[in-house]
């Protein structure tokens, strides 16, 4: 059943890439792999401004790997280009008025020369977990790439194991294979698992 799988993340790396994802997908015992990016952007709601952390995700893989619990609404789907999921603190306490489902928030970013401003519909609100997710906004990864001016690199890669008993061995295999793929020695390692 799905209760037997576990999640681990390779994070804090310098320029995780699609090549790294392909390297991880080839490892026996790994069920799913997905990349995420994180960027701080200006978010407006009813004229109020807050600088918030946005996490860019691939909706299909992220939903399956993270299995996020919502207090209300739904998860992002592949067609949600301008939909977002917000953390419980973003919904309840960041702005003067609470943000509910189907409310519109404005996200501004980009550069001074090429500013970006788009309206997004809140499709889901995450249950409070006491983690940084409570203070973040989940958006489609392609949209956040525009805002953050990021190419194809990622800030973290999330992996779902086939079997929770194999996680420790998988962590070692992930580290070994990423070192080999990146042509690094253990002392040059530029990522953590």
Contact map, one row per residue, 1 for C-alpha under 8 A:
1111100000000000000000000000000000000000000000000000000000000000000000000000000000000000000000000000000000000000000000000000000000000000000000000000000000000000000000000000000000000000000000000
1111100000000000000000000000000000000000000000000000000000000000000000000000000000000000000000000000000000000000000000000000000000000000000000000000000000000000000000000000000000000000000000000
1111110000000000000000000000000000000000000000000000000000000000000000000000000000000000000000000000000000000000000000000000000000000000000000000000000000000000000000000000000000000000000000000
1111110000000000000000000000000000000000000000000000000000000000000000000000000000000000000000000000000000000000000000000000000000000000000000000000000000000000011100000000000000000000000000000
1111111000000000000000000000000000000000000000000000000000000000000000000000000000000000000000000000000000000000000000000000000000000000000000000000000000000001111100000000000000000000000000000
0011111100000000000000000000000000000000000000000000000000000000000000000000000000000000000000000000000000000000000000000000000000000000000000000000000000000001111100100000000000000000000000000
0000111110000000000000000000000000000000000000000000000000000000110000000000000000000000000000000000000000000000000000000000000000000000000000000000000000000111100000000000000000000000000000000
0000011111000000000000000000000000000000000000000000000000000000000000000000000000000000000000000000000000000000000000000000000000000000000000000000000000000111100000100010000000000000000000001
0000001111100000000000000000000000000000000000000000000000000000000000000000000000000000000000000000000000000000000000000000000000000000000000000000000000011110000000000000000000000000000000001
0000000111111000000000000000000000000000000000000000000000000000000000000000000000000000000000000000000000000000000000000000000000000000000000000000000000011110000000000000000000000000000000111
0000000011111000000000000000000000000000000000000000000000000000000000000000000000000000000000000000000000000000000000000000000000000000000000000000000000111000000000000000000000000000000000111
0000000001111100000000000000000000000000000000000000000000000000000000000000000000000000000000000000000000000000000000000000000000000000000000000000000000110000000000000000000000000000000001110
0000000001111111000000000000000000000000000000000000000000000000000000000000000000000000000000000000000000000000000000000000000000000000000000000000000000110000000000000000000000000000000001110
0000000000011111000000000000000000000000000000000000000000000000000000000000000000000000000000000000000000000000000000000000000000000000000000000000000000100000000000000000000000000000000001100
0000000000001111100000000000000000000000000000000000000000000000000000000000000000000000000000000000000000000000000000000000000000000000000000000000000011100000000000000000000000000000000000000
0000000000001111110100000000000000000000000000000000000000000000000000000000000000000000000000000000000000000000000000000000000000000000000000000000000011111000000000000000000000000000000000000
0000000000000011111110000000000000000000000000000000000000000000000000000000000000000000000000000000000000000000000000000000000000000000000000000000000111000000000000000000000000000000000000000
0000000000000001111111000000000000000000000000000000000000000000000000000000000000000000000000000000000000000000000000000000000000000000000000000000000110000000000000000000000000000000000000000
0000000000000000111111100000000000000000000000000000000000000000000000000000000000000000000000000000000000000000000000000000000000000000000000000000000000000000000000000000000000000000000000000
0000000000000001111111110000000000000000000000000000000000000000000000000000000000000000000000000000000000000000000000000000000000000000000000000000000000000000000000000000000001001000000000000
0000000000000000111111111000000011100000000000000000000000000000000000000000000000000000000000000000000000000000000000000000000000000000000000000000000000001000000000000000000000000000000000000
0000000000000000011111111100000000000000000000000000000000000000000000000000000000000000000000000000000000000000000000000000000000000000000000000000000000000000000000000000000000000000000000000
0000000000000000001111111110000000000000000000000000000000000000000000000000000000000000000000000000000000000000000000000000000000000000000000000000000000000000000000000000000011001000000000000
0000000000000000000111111110010010000000000000000000000000000000000000000000000000000000000000000000000000000000000000000000000000000000000000000000000000000000000000000000010011000000000000000
0000000000000000000011111110011110000000000000000000000000000000000000000000000000000000000000000000000000000000000000000000000000000000000000000000000000000000000000000000000000000000000000000
0000000000000000000001111111010000000000000000000000000000000000000000000000000000000000000000000000000000000000000000000000000000000000000000000000000000000000000000000000000000000000000000000
0000000000000000000000111111110000000000000000000000000000000000000000000000000000000000000000000000000000000000000000000000000000000000000000000000000000000000000000000000110000000000000000000
0000000000000000000000000111110000000000000000000000000000000000000000000000000000000000000000000000000000000000000000000000000000000000000000000000000000000000000000000000000000000000000000000
0000000000000000000000000011111000000000000000000000000000000000000000000000000000000000000000000000000000000000000000000000000000000000000000000000000000000000111001000100000000000000000000000
0000000000000000000000011111111110000000000000000000000000000000000000000000000000000000000000000000000000000000000000000000000000000000000000000000000000000011110000000100000000000000000000000
0000000000000000000000001000111110000000000000000000000000000000000000000000000000000000000000000000000000000000000000000000000000000000000000000000000000000011110000000000000000000000000000000
0000000000000000000000001000011111000000000000000000000000001000100000000000000000000000000000000000000000000000000000000000000000000000000000000000000000000011100000000000000000000000000000000
0000000000000000000010011000011111100000000000000000000000001000100000000000000000000000000000000000000000000000000000000000000000000000000000000000000000001111000000000000000000000000000000000
0000000000000000000010000000000111110000000000000000000011001100000000000000000000000000000000000000000000000000000000000000000000000000000000000000000000001110000000000000000000000000000000000
0000000000000000000010000000000011111000000000000000000011000000000000000000000000000000000000000000000000000000000000000000000000000000000000000000000001111100000000000000000000000000000000000
0000000000000000000000000000000001111100000000000000001111000000000000000000000000000000000000000000000000000000000000000000000000000000000010000000000001111100000000000000000000000000000000000
0000000000000000000000000000000000111110000000000000001110000000000000000000000000000000000000000000000000000000000000000000000000000000000010011000000001110000000000000000000000000000000000000
0000000000000000000000000000000000011111000000000000111100000000000000000000000000000000000000000000000000000000000000000000000000000000000000000000000000100000000000000000000000000000000000000
0000000000000000000000000000000000001111100000000000111000000000000000000000000000000000000000000000000000000000000000000000000000000000000000010001000000000000000000000000000000000000000000000
0000000000000000000000000000000000000111110000000011110000000000000000000000000000000000000000000000000000000000000000000000000000000000000000000000000000000000000000000000000000000000000000000
0000000000000000000000000000000000000011111000000011110000000000000000000000000000000000000000000000000000111000000000000000000000000000000000000010000000000000000000000000000000000000000000000
0000000000000000000000000000000000000001111100001111000000000000000000000000000000000000000000000000000000111000000000000000000000000000000000000000000000000000000000000000000000000000000000000
0000000000000000000000000000000000000000111110001111000000000000000000000000000000000000000000000000000011110000000000000000000000000000000000000000000000000000000000000000000000000000000000000
0000000000000000000000000000000000000000011111111100000000000000000000000000000000000000000000000000000011100000000000000000000000000000000000000000000000000000000000000000000000000000000000000
0000000000000000000000000000000000000000001111111000000000000000000000000000000000000000000000100000000111000000000000000000000000000000000000000000000000000000000000000000000000000000000000000
0000000000000000000000000000000000000000000111110000000000000000000000000000000000000000000000000000000010000000000000000000000000000000000000000000000000000000000000000000000000000000000000000
0000000000000000000000000000000000000000000111111000000000000000000000000000000000000000000000000000000000000000000000000000000000000000000000000000000000000000000000000000000000000000000000000
0000000000000000000000000000000000000000000111111100000000000000000000000000000000000000000000110000000000000000000000000000000000000000000000000000000000000000000000000000000000000000000000000
0000000000000000000000000000000000000000011110111110000000000000000000000000000000000000000000100000000000000000000000000000000000000000000000000000000000000000000000000000000000000000000000000
0000000000000000000000000000000000000000011100011111000000000000000000000000000000000000000001100000000000000000000000000000000000000000000000000000000000000000000000000000000000000000000000000
0000000000000000000000000000000000000001111000001111100000000000000000000000000000000000000000000000000000000000000000000000000000000000000000000000000000000000000000000000000000000000000000000
0000000000000000000000000000000000000001111000000111110000000000000000000000000000000000000000000000000000000000000000000000000000000011100000000000000000000000000000000000000000000000000000000
0000000000000000000000000000000000000111100000000011111000000000000000000000000000000000000000000000000000000000000000000000000000000011100000000000000000000000000000000000000000000000000000000
0000000000000000000000000000000000000111100000000001111100000000000000000000000000000000000000000000000000000000000000000000000000000001111000010000000000000000000000000000000000000000000000000
0000000000000000000000000000000000011110000000000000111110000000000000000000000000000000000000000000000000000000000000000000000000000001111010010000000000000000000000000000000000000000000000000
0000000000000000000000000000000000011100000000000000011111000000000000000000000000000000000000000000000000000000000000000000000000000000011111111000000000000000000000000000000000000000000000000
0000000000000000000000000000000001111000000000000000001111100100000000000000000000000000000000000000000000000000000000000000000000000000011110000000000000000000000000000000000000000000000000000
0000000000000000000000000000000001110000000000000000000111111100000000000000010000000000000000000000000000000000000000000000000000000000000110000000000000000000000000000000000000000000000000000
0000000000000000000000000000000000000000000000000000000011111110000000000011110000000000000000000000000000000000000000000000000000000000000100000000000000000000000000000000000000000000000000000
0000000000000000000000000000000000000000000000000000000001111111000000000000110000000000000000000000000000000000000000000000000000000000000000000000000000000000000000000000000000000000000000000
0000000000000000000000000000000111000000000000000000000001111111100000000000000000000000000000000000000000000000000000000000000000000000000000000000000000000000000000000000000000000000000000000
0000000000000000000000000000000001000000000000000000000011111111111000000000000000000000000000000000000000000000000000000000000000000000000000000000000000000000000000000000000000000000000000000
0000000000000000000000000000000000000000000000000000000000111111111100000011000000000000000000000000000000000000000000000000000000000000000000000000000000000000000000000000000000000000000000000
0000000000000000000000000000000000000000000000000000000000011111111000000000000000000000000000000000000000000000000000000000000000000000000000000000000000000000000000000000000000000000000000000
0000001000000000000000000000000110000000000000000000000000001111111000000000000000000000000000000000000000000000000000000000000000000000000000000000000000000111000000000000000000000000000000000
0000001000000000000000000000000000000000000000000000000000000111111100000000000000000000000000000000000000000000000000000000000000000000000000000000000000000000000000000000000000000000000000000
0000000000000000000000000000000000000000000000000000000000000111111110000000000000000000000000000000000000000000000000000000000000000000000000000000000000000000000000000000000000000000000000000
0000000000000000000000000000000000000000000000000000000000000010011111000000000000000000000000000000000000000000000000000000010000000000000000000000000000000000000000000000000000000000000000000
0000000000000000000000000000000000000000000000000000000000000000001111100000000000000000000000000000000000000000000000000000011000000000000000000000000000000000000000000000000000000000000000000
0000000000000000000000000000000000000000000000000000000000000000000111111110000000000000000000000000000000000000000000000001111000000000000000000000000000000000000000000000000000000000000000000
0000000000000000000000000000000000000000000000000000000000000000000011111000000000000000000000000000000000000000000000000001111000000000000000000000000000000000000000000000000000000000000000000
0000000000000000000000000000000000000000000000000000000000000000000001111100000000000000000000000000100000000000000000000001110000000000000000000000000000000000000000000000000000000000000000000
0000000000000000000000000000000000000000000000000000000000000000000001111110000000000000000000000000100000000000000000000011100000000000000000000000000000000000000000000000000000000000000000000
0000000000000000000000000000000000000000000000000000000000000000000001011111000000000000000000000000000000000000000000000011100000000000000000000000000000000000000000000000000000000000000000000
0000000000000000000000000000000000000000000000000000000000100010000001001111100000001000000000000000000000000000000000000011000000000000000000000000000000000000000000000000000000000000000000000
0000000000000000000000000000000000000000000000000000000000100010000000000111110100111000000000000000000000000000000000000011000000000000000100000000000000000000000000000000000000000000000000000
0000000000000000000000000000000000000000000000000000000000110000000000000011111100000000000000000000000000000000000000000000000000000000000000000000000000000000000000000000000000000000000000000
0000000000000000000000000000000000000000000000000000000001110000000000000001111110000000000000000000000000000000000000000000000000000000000000000000000000000000000000000000000000000000000000000
0000000000000000000000000000000000000000000000000000000000000000000000000000111110000000000000000000000000000000000000000000000000000000000000000000000000000000000000000000000000000000000000000
0000000000000000000000000000000000000000000000000000000000000000000000000001111111110000000000000000000000000000000000000000000000000000000100000000000000000000000000000000000000000000000000000
0000000000000000000000000000000000000000000000000000000000000000000000000000011111100000000000000000000000000000000000000000000000000000000100100000000000000000000000000000000000000000000000000
0000000000000000000000000000000000000000000000000000000000000000000000000000000111110000000000000000000000000000000000111000000000000000001100000000000000000000000000000000000000000000000000000
0000000000000000000000000000000000000000000000000000000000000000000000000001000111111000000000000000000000000000000000011110000000000000001100000000000000000000000000000000000000000000000000000
0000000000000000000000000000000000000000000000000000000000000000000000000001000101111100000000000000000000000000000000011111000000000000111100000000000000000000000000000000000000000000000000000
0000000000000000000000000000000000000000000000000000000000000000000000000011000000111110000000000000000000000000000000000111110000000000111000000000000000000000000000000000000000000000000000000
0000000000000000000000000000000000000000000000000000000000000000000000000000000000011111011000000000000000000000000000000101110000000111110000000000000000000000000000000000000000000000000000000
0000000000000000000000000000000000000000000000000000000000000000000000000000000000001111111000000000000000000000000000000000111100001111100000000000000000000000000000000000000000000000000000000
0000000000000000000000000000000000000000000000000000000000000000000000000000000000000111111100000000000000000000000000000000111100000110000000000000000000000000000000000000000000000000000000000
0000000000000000000000000000000000000000000000000000000000000000000000000000000000000011111111000000000000000000000000000000000100000110000000000000000000000000000000000000000000000000000000000
0000000000000000000000000000000000000000000000000000000000000000000000000000000000000111111111100010000000000000000000000000000000000111100000000000000000000000000000000000000000000000000000000
0000000000000000000000000000000000000000000000000000000000000000000000000000000000000111111111100111000000000000000000000000100000000000000000000000000000000000000000000000000000000000000000000
0000000000000000000000000000000000000000000000000000000000000000000000000000000000000001111111101110000000000000000000000000000000000000000000000000000000000000000000000000000000000000000000000
0000000000000000000000000000000000000000000000000000000000000000000000000000000000000000111111111100000000000000000000000000000000000000000000000000000000000000000000000000000000000000000000000
0000000000000000000000000000000000000000000000000100000000000000000000000000000000000000111111110000000000000000000000000000000000000000000000000000000000000000000000000000000000000000000000000
0000000000000000000000000000000000000000000010011100000000000000000000000000000000000000011111111110000000000000000000000000000000000000000000000000000000000000000000000000000000000000000000000
0000000000000000000000000000000000000000000000010000000000000000000000000000000000000000000011111100000000000000000000000000000000000000000000000000000000000000000000000000000000000000000000000
0000000000000000000000000000000000000000000000000000000000000000000000000000000000000000000110111110000000000000000000000000000000000000000000000000000000000000000000000000000000000000000000000
0000000000000000000000000000000000000000000000000000000000000000000000000000000000000000001110111111000000000000000000000000000000000000000000000000000000000000000000000000000000000000000000000
0000000000000000000000000000000000000000000000000000000000000000000000000000000000000000011100101111101000000000000000000000000000000000000000000000000000000000000000000000000000000000000000000
0000000000000000000000000000000000000000000000000000000000000000000000000000000000000000001000000111111000000000000000000100100000000000000000000000000000000000000000000000000000000000000000000
0000000000000000000000000000000000000000000000000000000000000000000000011000000000000000000000000011111000000000000000001111100000000000000000000000000000000000000000000000000000000000000000000
0000000000000000000000000000000000000000000000000000000000000000000000000000000000000000000000000001111100000000000000001110000000000000000000000000000000000000000000000000000000000000000000000
0000000000000000000000000000000000000000000000000000000000000000000000000000000000000000000000000011111110000000000000001100000000000000000000000000000000000000000000000000000000000000000000000
0000000000000000000000000000000000000000000010000000000000000000000000000000000000000000000000000000011111000000000000111100000000000000000000000000000000000000000000000000000000000000000000000
0000000000000000000000000000000000000000001111000000000000000000000000000000000000000000000000000000001111100000000000111100000000000000000000000000000000000000000000000000000000000000000000000
0000000000000000000000000000000000000000001110000000000000000000000000000000000000000000000000000000000111110000000011110000000000000000000000000000000000000000000000000000000000000000000000000
0000000000000000000000000000000000000000111100000000000000000000000000000000000000000000000000000000000011111000000111110000000000000000000000000000000000000000000000000000000000000000000000000
0000000000000000000000000000000000000000111000000000000000000000000000000000000000000000000000000000000001111100001111000000000000000000000000000010000000000000000000000000000000000000000000000
0000000000000000000000000000000000000000110000000000000000000000000000000000000000000000000000000000000000111110001110000000000000000000000000000011000000000000000000000000000000000000000000000
0000000000000000000000000000000000000000000000000000000000000000000000000000000000000000000000000000000000011111011100000000000000000000000000000111100000000000000000000000000000000000000000000
0000000000000000000000000000000000000000000000000000000000000000000000000000000000000000000000000000000000001111111100000000000000000000000000000000000000000000000000000000000000000000000000000
0000000000000000000000000000000000000000000000000000000000000000000000000000000000000000000000000000000000000111111000000000000000000000000000000000000000000000000000000000000000000000000000000
0000000000000000000000000000000000000000000000000000000000000000000000000000000000000000000000000000000000000011111000000000000000000000000000000000000000000000000000000000000000000000000000000
0000000000000000000000000000000000000000000000000000000000000000000000000000000000000000000000000000000000000111111100000000000000000000000000000000000000000000000000000000000000000000000000000
0000000000000000000000000000000000000000000000000000000000000000000000000000000000000000000000000000000000011111111110000000000000000000000000000000000000000000000000000000000000000000000000000
0000000000000000000000000000000000000000000000000000000000000000000000000000000000000000000000000000000000111110011111000000000000000000000000000010000000000000000000000000000000000000000000000
0000000000000000000000000000000000000000000000000000000000000000000000000000000000000000000000000000000001111000001111100000000000000000000000000000000000000000000000000000000000000000000000000
0000000000000000000000000000000000000000000000000000000000000000000000000000000000000000000000000000000001110000000111110000000000000000000000000000000000000000000000000000000000000000000000000
0000000000000000000000000000000000000000000000000000000000000000000000000000000001000000000000000000000111100000000011111000000000000000000000000000000000000000000000000000000000000000000000000
0000000000000000000000000000000000000000000000000000000000000000000000000000000001110000000000000000000111100000000001111100000000000000000000000000000000000000000000000000000000000000000000000
0000000000000000000000000000000000000000000000000000000000000000000000000000000001110000000000000000111110000000000000111110000000000000000000000000000000000000000000000000000000000000000000000
0000000000000000000000000000000000000000000000000000000000000000000000000000000000111100000000000001111110000000000000011111100000000000000000000000000000000000000000000000000000000000000000000
0000000000000000000000000000000000000000000000000000000000000000000000001111000000111000000000000000110000000000000000001111100000000000000000000000000000000000000000000000000000000000000000000
0000000000000000000000000000000000000000000000000000000000000000000001111111000000011100000000000000100000000000000000000111110000000000000000000000000000000000000000000000000000000000000000000
0000000000000000000000000000000000000000000000000000000000000000000001111100000000001111001000000001100000000000000000000111111000000000000000000000000000000000000000000000000000000000000000000
0000000000000000000000000000000000000000000000000000000000000000000111110000000000001111000000000000000000000000000000000001111100001100000000000000000000000000000000000000000000000000000000000
0000000000000000000000000000000000000000000000000000000000000000000011100000000000000011000000000000000000000000000000000000111110000100000000000000000000000000000000000000000000000000000000000
0000000000000000000000000000000000000000000000000000000000000000000000000000000000000011100000000000000000000000000000000000011111100100000000000000000000000000000000000000000000000000000000000
0000000000000000000000000000000000000000000000000000000000000000000000000000000000000000000000000000000000000000000000000000001111101100000000000000000000000000000000000000000000000000000000000
0000000000000000000000000000000000000000000000000000000000000000000000000000000000000000000000000000000000000000000000000000000111111100000000000000000000000000000000000000000000000000000000000
0000000000000000000000000000000000000000000000000000000000000000000000000000000000000000000000000000000000000000000000000000000111111100000000000000000000000000000000000000000000000000000000000
0000000000000000000000000000000000000000000000000000000000000000000000000000000000000000000000000000000000000000000000000000000001111111000000000000000000000000000000000000000000000000000000000
0000000000000000000000000000000000000000000000000000000000000000000000000000000000000010000000000000000000000000000000000000010011111111100000000000000000000000000000000000000000000000000000000
0000000000000000000000000000000000000000000000000000000000000000000000000000000000000111110000000000000000000000000000000000011111111111000000000000000000000000000000000000000000000000000000000
0000000000000000000000000000000000000000000000000001100000000000000000000000000000000111110000000000000000000000000000000000000000011111100000000000000000000000000000000000000000000000000000000
0000000000000000000000000000000000000000000000000001111000000000000000000000000000000110010000000000000000000000000000000000000000011111110000000000000000000000000000000000000000000000000000000
0000000000000000000000000000000000000000000000000001111000000000000000000000000000011110010000000000000000000000000000000000000000001011111000000000000000000000000000000000000000000000000000000
0000000000000000000000000000000000000000000000000000011110000000000000000000000000011100000000000000000000000000000000000000000000000001111100000000000000000000000000000000000000000000000000000
0000000000000000000000000000000000000000000000000000011110000000000000000000000001111000000000000000000000000000000000000000000000000000111110110000000000000000000000000000000000000000000000000
0000000000000000000000000000000000000000000000000000000111100000000000000001000111110000000000000000000000000000000000000000000000000000011111110000000000000000000000000000000000000000000000000
0000000000000000000000000000000000011000000000000000001111000000000000000000000000000000000000000000000000000000000000000000000000000000001111111000000000000000000000000000000000000000000000000
0000000000000000000000000000000000000000000000000000000100000000000000000000000000000000000000000000000000000000000000000000000000000000000111111100000000000000000000000000000000000000000000000
0000000000000000000000000000000000000000000000000000000100000000000000000000000010000000000000000000000000000000000000000000000000000000001111111110000000000000000000000000000000000000000000000
0000000000000000000000000000000000001010000000000000011100000000000000000000000000000000000000000000000000000000000000000000000000000000001111111111000000000000000000000000000000000000000000000
0000000000000000000000000000000000001000000000000000000100000000000000000000000000000000000000000000000000000000000000000000000000000000000011111111111000000000000000000000000000000000000000000
0000000000000000000000000000000000000000000000000000000000000000000000000000000000000000000000000000000000000100000000000000000000000000000001111111110000000000000000000000000000000000000000000
0000000000000000000000000000000000000000100000000000000000000000000000000000000000000000000000000000000000011100000100000000000000000000000000111111110000000000000000000000000000000000000000000
0000000000000000000000000000000000000010000000000000000000000000000000000000000000000000000000000000000000001100000000000000000000000000000000011111110000000000000000000000000000000000000000000
0000000000000000000000000000000000000000000000000000000000000000000000000000000000000000000000000000000000000100000000000000000000000000000000001111111000000000000000000000000000000000000000000
0000000000000000000000000000000000000000000000000000000000000000000000000000000000000000000000000000000000000000000000000000000000000000000000001111111110000000000000000000000000000000000000000
0000000000000000000000000000000000000000000000000000000000000000000000000000000000000000000000000000000000000000000000000000000000000000000000001000111110000000000000000000000000000000000000000
0000000000000000110000000000000000000000000000000000000000000000000000000000000000000000000000000000000000000000000000000000000000000000000000000000011111000000000000000000000000000000000000000
0000000000000011110000000000000000000000000000000000000000000000000000000000000000000000000000000000000000000000000000000000000000000000000000000000011111100000000000000000000000000000000000000
0000000000000011100000000000000000111000000000000000000000000000000000000000000000000000000000000000000000000000000000000000000000000000000000000000000111111000000000000000000000000000000000000
0000000000111111000000000000000000111100000000000000000000000000000000000000000000000000000000000000000000000000000000000000000000000000000000000000000011111000000000000000000000000000000000000
0000000011111001000000000000000000111000000000000000000000000000000000000000000000000000000000000000000000000000000000000000000000000000000000000000000001111100000000000000000000000000000000000
0000000011100001000010000000000011110000000000000000000000000000000000000000000000000000000000000000000000000000000000000000000000000000000000000000000001111110000000000000000000000000000000000
0000001111000000000000000000000011110000000000000000000000000000100000000000000000000000000000000000000000000000000000000000000000000000000000000000000000011111000000000000000000000000000000000
0000001111000000000000000000011111000000000000000000000000000000100000000000000000000000000000000000000000000000000000000000000000000000000000000000000000001111100000000000000000000000000000000
0000111100000000000000000000011110000000000000000000000000000000100000000000000000000000000000000000000000000000000000000000000000000000000000000000000000000111110000000000000000000000000000000
0000111100000000000000000000111100000000000000000000000000000000000000000000000000000000000000000000000000000000000000000000000000000000000000000000000000000011111101100100000000000000000000000
0001110000000000000000000000111000000000000000000000000000000000000000000000000000000000000000000000000000000000000000000000000000000000000000000000000000000001111100000000000000000000000000000
0001110000000000000000000000100000000000000000000000000000000000000000000000000000000000000000000000000000000000000000000000000000000000000000000000000000000000111111100000000000000000000000000
0001110000000000000000000000000000000000000000000000000000000000000000000000000000000000000000000000000000000000000000000000000000000000000000000000000000000000111111100000000000000000000000000
0000000000000000000000000000000000000000000000000000000000000000000000000000000000000000000000000000000000000000000000000000000000000000000000000000000000000000001111110000000000000000000000000
0000000000000000000000000000100000000000000000000000000000000000000000000000000000000000000000000000000000000000000000000000000000000000000000000000000000000000101111111100000000000000000000000
0000010100000000000000000000000000000000000000000000000000000000000000000000000000000000000000000000000000000000000000000000000000000000000000000000000000000000101111111110000000000000000000000
0000000000000000000000000000000000000000000000000000000000000000000000000000000000000000000000000000000000000000000000000000000000000000000000000000000000000000000011111111000000000000000000000
0000000000000000000000000000000000000000000000000000000000000000000000000000000000000000000000000000000000000000000000000000000000000000000000000000000000000000000001111111100000000000000000000
0000000000000000000000000000110000000000000000000000000000000000000000000000000000000000000000000000000000000000000000000000000000000000000000000000000000000000100001111111110000000000000000000
0000000100000000000000000000000000000000000000000000000000000000000000000000000000000000000000000000000000000000000000000000000000000000000000000000000000000000000000111111111000000000000000001
0000000000000000000000000000000000000000000000000000000000000000000000000000000000000000000000000000000000000000000000000000000000000000000000000000000000000000000000011111111100000000000000000
0000000000000000000000000010000000000000000000000000000000000000000000000000000000000000000000000000000000000000000000000000000000000000000000000000000000000000000000001111111110000000000000000
0000000000000000000000010010000000000000000000000000000000000000000000000000000000000000000000000000000000000000000000000000000000000000000000000000000000000000000000000111111111000000000000001
0000000000000000000000000000000000000000000000000000000000000000000000000000000000000000000000000000000000000000000000000000000000000000000000000000000000000000000000000011111111100000000000011
0000000000000000000000000000000000000000000000000000000000000000000000000000000000000000000000000000000000000000000000000000000000000000000000000000000000000000000000000001111111110000000000000
0000000000000000000000110000000000000000000000000000000000000000000000000000000000000000000000000000000000000000000000000000000000000000000000000000000000000000000000000000111111111000000000000
0000000000000000000100110000000000000000000000000000000000000000000000000000000000000000000000000000000000000000000000000000000000000000000000000000000000000000000000000000011111111100000000000
0000000000000000000000000000000000000000000000000000000000000000000000000000000000000000000000000000000000000000000000000000000000000000000000000000000000000000000000000000001111111111110010000
0000000000000000000000000000000000000000000000000000000000000000000000000000000000000000000000000000000000000000000000000000000000000000000000000000000000000000000000000000000111111111100000000
0000000000000000000100100000000000000000000000000000000000000000000000000000000000000000000000000000000000000000000000000000000000000000000000000000000000000000000000000000000011111111000000000
0000000000000000000000000000000000000000000000000000000000000000000000000000000000000000000000000000000000000000000000000000000000000000000000000000000000000000000000000000000001111111000000000
0000000000000000000000000000000000000000000000000000000000000000000000000000000000000000000000000000000000000000000000000000000000000000000000000000000000000000000000000000000000111111100000000
0000000000000000000000000000000000000000000000000000000000000000000000000000000000000000000000000000000000000000000000000000000000000000000000000000000000000000000000000000000000111111111110000
0000000000000000000000000000000000000000000000000000000000000000000000000000000000000000000000000000000000000000000000000000000000000000000000000000000000000000000000000000000000110011111110000
0000000000000000000000000000000000000000000000000000000000000000000000000000000000000000000000000000000000000000000000000000000000000000000000000000000000000000000000000000000000100001111110000
0000000000000000000000000000000000000000000000000000000000000000000000000000000000000000000000000000000000000000000000000000000000000000000000000000000000000000000000000000000000000001111110000
0000000000000000000000000000000000000000000000000000000000000000000000000000000000000000000000000000000000000000000000000000000000000000000000000000000000000000000000000000000000000001111111000
0000000000000000000000000000000000000000000000000000000000000000000000000000000000000000000000000000000000000000000000000000000000000000000000000000000000000000000000000000000000100001111111110
0000000000011100000000000000000000000000000000000000000000000000000000000000000000000000000000000000000000000000000000000000000000000000000000000000000000000000000000000000000000000000000111110
0000000001111100000000000000000000000000000000000000000000000000000000000000000000000000000000000000000000000000000000000000000000000000000000000000000000000000000000000000000000000000000011111
0000000001111000000000000000000000000000000000000000000000000000000000000000000000000000000000000000000000000000000000000000000000000000000000000000000000000000000000000000001000000000000011111
0000000111100000000000000000000000000000000000000000000000000000000000000000000000000000000000000000000000000000000000000000000000000000000000000000000000000000000000000010011000000000000000111
